[in-house]
Amino acid sequence: MEMIYKVLLLGVLIIFLVSSGFAVSNTCIDIVSANNYFEEVSKVIKESHYNEDVIDVCCEEAEKNGYQLFVMVEGNTKPGVLNYAKVIFTYKYEIKLFGVSIEKQKEKIL
């Protein structure tokens, strides 16, 4: 009888460990996806030379994907004047199995 309890306990432990592994893996995938999205959007904004229409579209798309994107453009629209933008990107990730939800913020100057 004691052997049956040990086997059942071992089975429950294995199921918990596998579930935990999947939860952590999914969270890592979400984080990598958010970072890749941030890099892609930063590149698009810089290549558009900080075009307001492009920035608006990027902010709308980010919101549709569950992210928050805020862009502050500094500089002038005159030719030859150096412009730059500060991009603030906020995303959330969760480990549902453990009930953990974390919000991260990244900043970049382009």
C-alpha positions in Angstrom: 0.0 0.0 0.0 2.8 2.3 0.8 4.3 1.7 -2.6 1.1 2.8 -4.3 1.2 6.1 -2.4 4.8 6.7 -3.4 4.0 6.0 -7.1 0.9 8.3 -7.0 3.0 11.1 -5.3 5.7 10.7 -7.9 3.1 10.9 -10.7 1.6 14.1 -9.3 5.1 15.6 -8.9 6.0 14.7 -12.5 2.8 16.3 -13.8 3.5 19.4 -11.7 7.1 19.7 -13.0 6.0 19.3 -16.6 3.3 21.8 -16.3 5.7 24.3 -14.7 8.1 23.7 -17.5 5.5 24.5 -20.1 4.4 27.6 -18.2 7.9 29.0 -18.0 8.6 28.1 -21.6 5.5 30.0 -22.7 6.5 33.0 -20.7 10.0 33.0 -22.2 8.4 32.9 -25.7 6.2 35.9 -24.8 9.2 37.9 -23.6 11.3 37.1 -26.7 8.3 38.0 -28.9 7.9 41.4 -27.1 11.6 42.2 -27.4 11.6 41.3 -31.1 8.6 43.4 -31.7 10.2 46.3 -29.9 13.4 46.0 -32.1 11.3 45.8 -35.2 9.2 48.9 -34.4 12.3 50.9 -33.4 13.9 50.1 -36.8 10.7 51.1 -38.7 10.4 54.4 -36.8 14.1 55.2 -37.4 14.0 54.3 -41.1 10.9 56.5 -41.6 12.9 59.5 -40.2 10.5 59.8 -37.4 7.4 60.3 -39.6 4.4 61.1 -37.4 2.0 58.9 -39.5 4.3 55.9 -39.2 4.7 56.5 -35.4 0.9 56.6 -35.0 0.4 53.4 -37.0 3.1 51.7 -34.9 1.5 52.8 -31.6 -1.9 51.5 -32.8 -0.4 48.2 -33.9 1.4 47.9 -30.5 -1.9 48.4 -28.7 -3.6 45.8 -30.8 -0.8 43.3 -29.9 -1.2 44.0 -26.2 1.8 46.4 -25.8 2.1 50.1 -25.1 4.3 52.3 -27.2 5.2 55.9 -26.5 7.4 57.9 -28.8 8.8 61.4 -28.2 10.6 62.9 -31.2 13.1 65.7 -30.5 14.7 67.9 -33.1 13.5 69.8 -36.1 11.9 69.1 -39.5 14.5 71.3 -41.3 16.9 69.4 -43.6 20.3 68.7 -42.1 19.0 69.0 -38.5 19.6 66.0 -36.4 16.5 64.4 -35.0 16.2 61.6 -32.5 13.4 59.8 -30.7 13.0 58.3 -27.3 10.9 55.2 -27.5 9.3 53.7 -24.4 7.9 50.2 -24.8 5.8 48.5 -22.1 4.7 44.9 -22.1 3.3 42.4 -19.6 4.0 38.7 -19.2 2.6 36.2 -16.8 3.3 32.8 -15.5 -0.4 31.7 -15.1 0.4 28.5 -13.2 1.9 30.5 -10.4 -0.4 33.5 -10.7 2.5 35.9 -11.4 2.0 38.9 -13.7 4.9 41.3 -14.3 5.0 44.5 -16.3 8.3 45.5 -17.9 9.4 48.7 -19.6 12.2 49.2 -22.1 13.5 52.5 -23.4 15.6 53.3 -26.4 16.9 56.4 -28.0 17.0 56.3 -31.8 
